Amino acid sequence: MTDLSQIVKAYDVRGVVPTQWDEPLAELFGAAFAEVTAADAIVIGHDMRPSSPGLSGAFARGAAARGADVTEIGLCSTDELYFASGSLGLPGAMFTASHNPAQYNGIKMCRAGAAPVGQDTGLADIRALVERWSDEGAPEPVDGPGTITQRDVLGDYAAHLRGLVDLSGIRPLKVVVDAGNGMGGHTVPTVFEGLPLELDAMYFELDGSFPNHEANPLDPKNIVDLQARVRETGADLGLAFDGDADRCFVVDENGDPVSPSAITALVAARELAKHPGGTVIHNLITSWSVPEVVKENGGNPVRTRVGHSFIKEEMATTGAIFGGEHSAHYYFRDFWNADTGMLAAMHVLAALGGQQGPLSQLVAQYDRYAASGEINSTVDDQPGRLAAIKAAYESRDGVTLDELDGLTVTADNWWFNVRASNTEPLLRLNVEARDTATADRVRDEALAIIRG
């Protein structure tokens, strides 16, 4: 029997093309997506990887064969696909492998209104159908196959974002943007057009071979070029997008990275100014500063597990106005609870351009603690190492433990979280403390137990 366990992940489909999946398989995924969503119509977009047009076209044919009318929006960022799903009220599929290397591709799927499709919300059913049809042969096309048409939504996407954050009155800013040869090179020029911004564009050529660096700004080596350009040109800030441009990373005027937790706090304060008393979601590895800032601005902070399905579910349940993750995913109620790095970047530009000080000074009020960043350790026995950490800390005075996601250990002046990777034999450690010396001590003590 066909086994798709290597490519069907918790939230999406992702694997190497063509060895792990190919266009005939993409066609079956399209048919299964139409079947599971029972949709009369769907919308499809794709990134700049060489395999993306063929895979998305095959998916469209599969969906049309099951009777769904398909709107192809072509080259787009993932959040542009979410915009299309939300504004058109259609289930959607985005062909991208985000920040993965060039030989990978994938499908991010959503229901109408950009509602997520994960293992518990349709993805397991889609996988089961594809596996069955791979073995038995695809079902016969329906009597009335759907149509496949093209539509450009980039201008509408840009107009929607600009309607949410007004940048027309800000002081002129010089901004360096590193698109990493990904989809930011497609969306940024249209979104920023006509604004009081001097744009210094780096690696805007759409090239799925990623000739300059991986399109993963979470890895410090991939923002070195951006940091150097900001320093060389005296820019006000730098922005780096990942491959499908749904995440955005920020560096200040000194070229120093700004913590995504600080960006979460900054955007939360701005959203609460528009929606007083609103709820803001933050995952459990964001800084203490995030719930503090939310409370200081009259909001209600809600802590959740790491991962976009948990964030989106909690946003829908609570009616939250905004959600942020330390991985630089930012979610907005005004954007169908979906994540959009572009909208977060526009909030940063509006905040910076609305006052005279530099970005480092502006974000200092939101970046209050010393943090380790995420430290990965390869371990053979993840449950055993987590149990060892729990045993080492559970009897200590003044320390509390919770297991919402992995293990979080909290004291008066520090906390750390250890979580197991879903896909690799890794434990991920995040530490925060009120000063660097304490953060270093707690980090070293936890790593000594993790690494045995």
TORKEFI-164988 format. One record per residue (C-alpha): y, x, z; residue number from 1. Coordinates in nm, 4 decimals. Each point is the difference from the previous one (the first is absolute). Example, Ala and Ser with C-alpha at 12.3 -4.5 7.8 and 13.67 -1.06 7.14 Angstrom:
BEGIN
         py         px         pz   pos
    -0.4500     1.2300     0.7800     1
     0.3440     0.1370    -0.0660     2
//
This chain:
BEGIN
         py         px         pz   pos
     0.0000     0.0000     0.0000     1
     0.3546     0.1161    -0.0776     2
     0.1695     0.1439     0.3090     3
     0.3800    -0.0019     0.0076     4
     0.0307     0.1309     0.3563     5
     0.1512     0.3270    -0.1234     6
     0.2964    -0.1690    -0.1684     7
     0.0595    -0.3295     0.1855     8
     0.1993     0.0991     0.3077     9
     0.1362    -0.2070     0.2876    10
     0.3110    -0.1132    -0.1888    11
    -0.0445     0.0974    -0.3647    12
    -0.2154     0.1481    -0.2735    13
     0.0327     0.3749    -0.0491    14
    -0.2070     0.2708    -0.1670    15
    -0.0312     0.2673    -0.2675    16
     0.0241    -0.1123    -0.3653    17
    -0.2319    -0.0134    -0.1888    18
    -0.2773     0.1366     0.2231    19
     0.0294    -0.2604     0.2796    20
     0.1472    -0.2873    -0.1992    21
     0.1216    -0.0770    -0.3507    22
     0.1400    -0.2702    -0.2309    23
    -0.3191    -0.2130    -0.0199    24
    -0.0041    -0.0098     0.3797    25
     0.3739    -0.0807     0.0065    26
    -0.0721    -0.2972    -0.2295    27
    -0.2547    -0.1306     0.2508    28
     0.2526     0.0447     0.2813    29
     0.2486    -0.2085    -0.2003    30
    -0.2523    -0.2778    -0.0492    31
    -0.0976     0.0076     0.3687    32
     0.3650     0.0004     0.1120    33
     0.0706    -0.3118    -0.2085    34
    -0.3164    -0.1645     0.1361    35
     0.0650     0.0762     0.3680    36
     0.3697    -0.0945    -0.0063    37
    -0.0729    -0.3070    -0.2188    38
     0.3313     0.0798    -0.1668    39
     0.1271    -0.1667    -0.3159    40
     0.2249     0.3010    -0.0540    41
     0.0360     0.3564     0.1301    42
     0.2379     0.2945    -0.0408    43
    -0.1032     0.3622    -0.0632    44
     0.1906     0.3304     0.0108    45
    -0.0904     0.3672    -0.0206    46
     0.1292     0.3488     0.0802    47
     0.0388     0.3051    -0.2279    48
    -0.3517     0.1458     0.0335    49
    -0.1661     0.0581    -0.3397    50
    -0.2847    -0.2362     0.0868    51
     0.2222    -0.2831     0.1248    52
     0.0830    -0.1855    -0.3255    53
    -0.3663    -0.0172    -0.1035    54
    -0.1239    -0.1098     0.3411    55
     0.2687    -0.2651     0.0445    56
    -0.0575    -0.1296    -0.3534    57
    -0.3717    -0.0328     0.0683    58
     0.0715    -0.1843     0.3262    59
     0.2289    -0.2373    -0.1930    60
    -0.2747    -0.0754    -0.2520    61
    -0.2468    -0.0716     0.2792    62
     0.2382    -0.2378     0.1744    63
     0.0937    -0.1763    -0.3246    64
    -0.3706    -0.0480    -0.0797    65
    -0.0239    -0.2034     0.3232    66
     0.2883    -0.2241    -0.1101    67
     0.2970     0.1673     0.1732    68
     0.3275     0.0492    -0.1860    69
     0.1014     0.3621     0.0487    70
     0.3563     0.1325     0.0198    71
     0.0091     0.3761    -0.0542    72
     0.3159     0.1655     0.1384    73
    -0.1088     0.3451    -0.1172    74
     0.1336     0.3130     0.1676    75
     0.1183    -0.0802     0.3511    76
     0.0027     0.1128     0.3618    77
    -0.2332    -0.1712     0.2446    78
     0.2892    -0.1777     0.1703    79
     0.1178    -0.1204    -0.3431    80
    -0.3431    -0.1600    -0.0436    81
     0.0390    -0.1606     0.3448    82
     0.3401    -0.1292    -0.1142    83
    -0.1610    -0.1543    -0.3084    84
    -0.2756    -0.1588     0.2096    85
     0.2546    -0.1362     0.2453    86
     0.2630    -0.1223    -0.2424    87
    -0.2458    -0.1475    -0.2515    88
    -0.2348    -0.1395     0.2653    89
    -0.3053     0.1662    -0.1576    90
    -0.2894     0.2125     0.1221    91
     0.0498     0.3588    -0.1129    92
    -0.1795     0.3256    -0.0736    93
     0.1587     0.3446    -0.0040    94
    -0.1788     0.2915    -0.1658    95
     0.0789     0.3148     0.1954    96
    -0.1599     0.2598     0.2237    97
     0.3324     0.0493     0.1803    98
     0.0220     0.3633     0.1156    99
    -0.3568     0.1011    -0.0950   100
    -0.0578     0.2784    -0.2561   101
     0.0168    -0.0663    -0.3737   102
    -0.3695    -0.0725    -0.0615   103
     0.0095    -0.2989     0.2368   104
     0.1029    -0.3577    -0.0688   105
    -0.0225    -0.3244     0.1896   106
     0.0924    -0.3677     0.0341   107
     0.2177    -0.1515     0.2699   108
    -0.0433    -0.3775    -0.0070   109
     0.1954    -0.2831     0.1592   110
     0.0030    -0.3762     0.0037   111
     0.3013    -0.2067    -0.1013   112
     0.3111     0.0935     0.1960   113
    -0.1235     0.3604     0.0386   114
    -0.2465    -0.0991     0.2744   115
    -0.2455     0.2864     0.0502   116
    -0.3568     0.0030    -0.1282   117
    -0.2267     0.2052     0.2274   118
    -0.3655    -0.0023     0.1025   119
     0.0401    -0.3208     0.2028   120
     0.2375    -0.1715    -0.2420   121
    -0.1875     0.0138    -0.3296   122
    -0.0816     0.3625    -0.0785   123
    -0.3580    -0.0221     0.1314   124
    -0.0561    -0.3106    -0.2162   125
     0.1447     0.1752    -0.3058   126
    -0.2272     0.2994     0.0589   127
    -0.3081    -0.2225     0.0344   128
     0.0735    -0.1724    -0.3325   129
     0.0607     0.3298    -0.1819   130
    -0.3248     0.1432     0.1364   131
    -0.1929    -0.3084    -0.1075   132
     0.1500    -0.0072    -0.3471   133
    -0.0555     0.3744    -0.0422   134
    -0.3709    -0.0602     0.0492   135
    -0.0415    -0.3364    -0.1722   136
     0.2670     0.0206    -0.2677   137
     0.3475    -0.1529    -0.0074   138
     0.0228    -0.3806     0.0040   139
     0.0607    -0.1837    -0.3250   140
     0.3732    -0.0498    -0.0716   141
     0.1351    -0.3403     0.0914   142
     0.0746    -0.2548    -0.2729   143
     0.3764     0.0435     0.0250   144
     0.0810     0.3711     0.0470   145
     0.3386     0.0904     0.1370   146
     0.2867     0.1651    -0.1829   147
     0.1343     0.3531     0.0472   148
     0.3771     0.0414    -0.0281   149
     0.2509     0.2721     0.0867   150
     0.3073    -0.0297     0.2198   151
     0.2554     0.2524     0.1303   152
     0.1039    -0.0672     0.3614   153
     0.1709     0.3322     0.0830   154
     0.3506    -0.1445    -0.0269   155
    -0.0893    -0.3015     0.2144   156
    -0.1628     0.2280     0.2588   157
     0.3127     0.2165     0.0208   158
     0.2271    -0.3049     0.0257   159
    -0.2120    -0.1428     0.2823   160
     0.0204     0.3218     0.2015   161
     0.3731     0.0338    -0.0576   162
     0.0418    -0.3545     0.1234   163
    -0.1603     0.1007     0.3308   164
     0.2057     0.3143     0.0699   165
     0.3595     0.0224    -0.1187   166
     0.0836     0.3560    -0.1041   167
     0.3097    -0.0818    -0.2022   168
     0.2459     0.0827     0.2788   169
    -0.1501     0.3250     0.1323   170
     0.1737     0.3348    -0.0287   171
    -0.1225     0.2124    -0.2927   172
    -0.3188     0.1885     0.0855   173
    -0.1821     0.2828    -0.1704   174
    -0.3742    -0.0690     0.0169   175
    -0.2859     0.2135    -0.1270   176
    -0.3104    -0.2004    -0.0917   177
    -0.3392     0.1633    -0.0562   178
    -0.2194    -0.2504    -0.1836   179
    -0.2944     0.2414    -0.0167   180
    -0.0569    -0.1034    -0.3665   181
    -0.0985    -0.3397     0.1396   182
     0.1372    -0.3513    -0.0314   183
     0.3227     0.0718     0.1871   184
     0.1119     0.1582    -0.3259   185
    -0.0344    -0.3439    -0.1573   186
     0.1586    -0.2164     0.2713   187
     0.2758     0.2157     0.1552   188
     0.2301     0.0197    -0.3071   189
     0.0082    -0.3788    -0.0354   190
     0.0375    -0.0764     0.3727   191
     0.2752     0.2624     0.0496   192
     0.1881    -0.0715    -0.3241   193
     0.3699    -0.0638     0.0551   194
    -0.0058     0.0780     0.3724   195
     0.2349     0.2587     0.1590   196
    -0.2777     0.2594    -0.0030   197
    -0.0130     0.3370    -0.1705   198
    -0.3691     0.0219    -0.0874   199
    -0.1677     0.3388    -0.0303   200
    -0.3359    -0.0868    -0.1580   201
    -0.3007     0.2268     0.0596   202
    -0.3309    -0.0464    -0.1818   203
     0.0867    -0.3414    -0.1460   204
    -0.2238     0.0529    -0.3057   205
    -0.2951    -0.2375     0.0313   206
    -0.3014     0.2301    -0.0007   207
    -0.3261    -0.0971     0.1663   208
    -0.1214     0.3615    -0.0073   209
     0.2620     0.0792     0.2690   210
     0.1107     0.3362    -0.1456   211
     0.2483     0.0885     0.2766   212
    -0.1687    -0.1043     0.3233   213
    -0.2243    -0.2744     0.1355   214
     0.1829    -0.3310     0.0358   215
    -0.0685    -0.0088     0.3736   216
     0.3183     0.0662     0.1999   217
    -0.1910    -0.0367     0.3290   218
    -0.1270     0.3559    -0.0601   219
     0.2873     0.2386     0.0844   220
    -0.0744     0.2317    -0.2937   221
     0.0875    -0.2788    -0.2441   222
     0.3616    -0.0399     0.1185   223
     0.0889     0.3719    -0.0065   224
     0.1720    -0.0310    -0.3391   225
     0.2010    -0.3015     0.1175   226
     0.1095     0.1784     0.3185   227
     0.1138     0.3043    -0.1980   228
     0.1970    -0.2119    -0.2499   229
     0.1796    -0.1911     0.2756   230
     0.1039     0.3259     0.1661   231
     0.1012     0.1666    -0.3265   232
     0.2147    -0.2889    -0.1242   233
     0.1514    -0.1184     0.3289   234
    -0.1401    -0.3480    -0.0532   235
     0.0413    -0.2680     0.2657   236
    -0.3748    -0.0677     0.0127   237
    -0.3257     0.0209    -0.1907   238
    -0.2600    -0.2675    -0.0740   239
    -0.3637     0.0619    -0.0982   240
    -0.2279    -0.2724    -0.1365   241
    -0.3775     0.0080    -0.0210   242
    -0.1905    -0.0564    -0.3245   243
     0.0248    -0.3801    -0.0112   244
     0.3425     0.0056     0.1699   245
    -0.0847    -0.2407     0.2801   246
     0.0732     0.2651     0.2665   247
     0.3249     0.1917     0.0417   248
     0.0666     0.3123     0.2078   249
     0.3477     0.1174     0.0989   250
     0.1512     0.3435     0.0598   251
     0.3466     0.0477     0.1502   252
     0.2939     0.2074    -0.1262   253
    -0.1560     0.3132     0.1500   254
    -0.3242    -0.0594    -0.1876   255
    -0.1793    -0.0912     0.3232   256
    -0.2539    -0.2855    -0.0134   257
     0.1032    -0.3204     0.1747   258
    -0.2831    -0.1539     0.2010   259
    -0.1296    -0.3276    -0.1487   260
     0.0211    -0.1357     0.3558   261
     0.3744     0.0703    -0.0019   262
     0.0286    -0.1789    -0.3358   263
    -0.1984    -0.2923     0.1448   264
     0.2410    -0.0207     0.2948   265
     0.3079     0.0270    -0.2243   266
    -0.1183    -0.2740    -0.2366   267
    -0.1101    -0.2172     0.2932   268
     0.3501     0.0163     0.1483   269
     0.1518    -0.1026    -0.3350   270
    -0.2459    -0.2863    -0.0525   271
     0.0612    -0.1251     0.3554   272
     0.3735    -0.0081    -0.0725   273
    -0.0808    -0.2483    -0.2789   274
    -0.2703    -0.1875     0.1940   275
     0.0896     0.0070     0.3728   276
    -0.2924    -0.0264     0.2367   277
    -0.2554     0.0699    -0.2716   278
    -0.3439     0.1539     0.0439   279
    -0.0664     0.3540    -0.1275   280
    -0.3531     0.1342    -0.0492   281
    -0.0797     0.3673     0.0614   282
    -0.3352     0.1734    -0.0018   283
    -0.1212     0.1814     0.3095   284
     0.0757     0.3527    -0.1240   285
     0.3688    -0.0650    -0.0594   286
     0.2401     0.1567     0.2482   287
     0.0967    -0.1524     0.3330   288
     0.3487    -0.0159    -0.1507   289
    -0.0995    -0.2865    -0.2318   290
    -0.0681    -0.2695     0.2637   291
     0.2932     0.1357     0.2034   292
     0.2424    -0.0442    -0.2900   293
    -0.1434    -0.3433    -0.0816   294
     0.0585    -0.1163     0.3589   295
     0.3476     0.1594     0.0136   296
     0.0891    -0.2047    -0.3084   297
    -0.1289    -0.3261     0.1458   298
    -0.3304    -0.0067    -0.1853   299
    -0.3622    -0.0476     0.0964   300
    -0.2248     0.3021    -0.0722   301
    -0.3698    -0.0661    -0.0690   302
    -0.2512     0.2864    -0.0025   303
    -0.2921    -0.0079    -0.2432   304
    -0.2812     0.2077    -0.1445   305
     0.0580     0.2517    -0.2793   306
    -0.0462    -0.1405    -0.3514   307
     0.1828    -0.2331    -0.2345   308
    -0.2436    -0.2902     0.0363   309
     0.0625    -0.0092     0.3763   310
     0.3780     0.0275    -0.0442   311
     0.0141    -0.2748    -0.2634   312
    -0.2272    -0.2269     0.2016   313
     0.2136     0.0452     0.3119   314
     0.3193    -0.0580    -0.1998   315
    -0.1377    -0.3255    -0.1375   316
    -0.1189    -0.1118     0.3461   317
     0.3232     0.0828     0.1829   318
     0.2532    -0.0645    -0.2751   319
     0.1231     0.3581     0.0467   320
     0.3065     0.1087    -0.1942   321
    -0.1119     0.3617    -0.0473   322
    -0.2889     0.2364     0.0618   323
    -0.0278     0.3779    -0.0110   324
    -0.2759     0.2583     0.0068   325
     0.0234     0.3704     0.0741   326
    -0.1547     0.0634    -0.3440   327
     0.3293    -0.1199    -0.1576   328
    -0.1176    -0.3471    -0.0973   329
     0.2778    -0.2539     0.0633   330
    -0.0599    -0.3778    -0.0169   331
     0.2637    -0.2717    -0.0373   332
    -0.0121    -0.3753     0.0516   333
     0.2589    -0.0256    -0.2793   334
    -0.2537     0.1731    -0.2275   335
    -0.2970    -0.2330     0.0615   336
    -0.1067     0.2144     0.3012   337
    -0.0944     0.2728    -0.2488   338
     0.0852     0.3675     0.0249   339
     0.2771     0.1532    -0.2058   340
     0.1260     0.3542     0.0442   341
     0.2878    -0.0726    -0.2350   342
     0.1469    -0.2667     0.2279   343
    -0.0308     0.2320     0.3008   344
     0.1788     0.2733    -0.1981   345
     0.2799    -0.2432    -0.0831   346
     0.0423    -0.0793     0.3709   347
     0.0348     0.3721     0.0709   348
     0.2587     0.0371    -0.2776   349
     0.1928    -0.3024     0.1301   350
    -0.0016     0.1297     0.3591   351
     0.1059     0.3508    -0.1033   352
     0.2599    -0.1172    -0.2492   353
     0.1461    -0.2504     0.2458   354
     0.1261     0.2752     0.2321   355
     0.1379     0.3524    -0.0343   356
    -0.2458     0.2174     0.1920   357
    -0.2955     0.1933    -0.1469   358
    -0.3509    -0.1430    -0.0032   359
    -0.1269     0.2404     0.2674   360
     0.2599    -0.1366     0.2413   361
    -0.0719    -0.3611    -0.0973   362
    -0.3765     0.0222     0.0569   363
     0.0237     0.2044     0.3218   364
     0.0443    -0.3234     0.1977   365
    -0.3352    -0.1206    -0.1364   366
    -0.1951     0.3257     0.0402   367
    -0.0172     0.0472     0.3773   368
    -0.3286     0.1747     0.0780   369
    -0.2129     0.3029    -0.0891   370
    -0.3006    -0.0783    -0.2210   371
    -0.2980     0.1967    -0.1274   372
    -0.0407    -0.1741    -0.3324   373
    -0.3514    -0.1019    -0.1005   374
    -0.2610     0.2716     0.0621   375
    -0.3421    -0.0417    -0.1609   376
    -0.3172     0.1534     0.1442   377
    -0.3377     0.0009    -0.1725   378
    -0.2655    -0.1177     0.2463   379
    -0.3684    -0.0863    -0.0386   380
    -0.0117    -0.2637     0.2746   381
     0.3153    -0.2124     0.0000   382
    -0.1192    -0.2531     0.2641   383
    -0.1197     0.2810     0.2248   384
     0.3308     0.1859    -0.0139   385
     0.1961    -0.3220     0.0668   386
    -0.2246    -0.0694     0.2986   387
     0.0629     0.3520     0.1303   388
     0.3762    -0.0508    -0.0185   389
    -0.0277    -0.3346     0.1768   390
    -0.2083     0.1572     0.2768   391
     0.2507     0.2824     0.0428   392
     0.3007    -0.2311     0.0475   393
    -0.1152    -0.3354     0.1370   394
    -0.0061     0.1097     0.3661   395
     0.3385     0.1740    -0.0027   396
     0.2800    -0.1484     0.2088   397
     0.2957    -0.1381    -0.1901   398
    -0.1891    -0.0159    -0.3307   399
    -0.0945    -0.3161    -0.1908   400
    -0.2461    -0.0334    -0.2855   401
    -0.0345    -0.2599    -0.2733   402
    -0.2349    -0.0322    -0.2962   403
     0.1984    -0.2198    -0.2401   404
    -0.0573     0.2631    -0.2714   405
    -0.1999     0.3053     0.1022   406
     0.1123     0.1140     0.3440   407
     0.3596     0.0111     0.1236   408
     0.0716     0.1883     0.3244   409
     0.3439    -0.0595     0.1556   410
     0.1838     0.1644     0.2903   411
     0.3618    -0.0227     0.1179   412
     0.1276     0.2773    -0.2259   413
    -0.2589     0.0280    -0.2777   414
    -0.2631    -0.1855    -0.2009   415
    -0.2606     0.0836    -0.2582   416
    -0.2280    -0.1941    -0.2317   417
    -0.3301     0.1133    -0.1498   418
    -0.1504    -0.2015    -0.2864   419
    -0.3025     0.0513    -0.2207   420
     0.0502     0.0127    -0.3763   421
    -0.1690    -0.2862    -0.1861   422
    -0.0992     0.2209    -0.2927   423
    -0.0425     0.3588     0.1274   424
    -0.1588     0.1741     0.3038   425
     0.3425     0.0447     0.1590   426
     0.1774    -0.0844     0.3220   427
     0.3762    -0.0454    -0.0339   428
     0.2206     0.0977     0.2954   429
     0.3637    -0.1028     0.0515   430
     0.1935     0.1176     0.3076   431
     0.3499    -0.0860     0.1213   432
     0.1855     0.1132     0.3128   433
     0.3476     0.0102     0.1469   434
     0.0282     0.3751    -0.0692   435
    -0.1651     0.2540    -0.2300   436
    -0.1708     0.2006     0.2746   437
    -0.1775    -0.3107     0.1297   438
    -0.0973    -0.1087    -0.3505   439
    -0.1501     0.3439    -0.0677   440
    -0.1936    -0.0005     0.3279   441
    -0.1418    -0.3493    -0.0520   442
    -0.0866     0.0819    -0.3610   443
    -0.1890     0.3176     0.0939   444
    -0.1889    -0.1725     0.2806   445
    -0.1082    -0.2887    -0.2234   446
    -0.1000     0.2302    -0.2870   447
    -0.2135     0.2100     0.2354   448
    -0.2067    -0.3108     0.0780   449
    -0.0053    -0.1287    -0.3600   450
    -0.1175     0.3337    -0.1380   451
    -0.2408     0.0570     0.2844   452
//
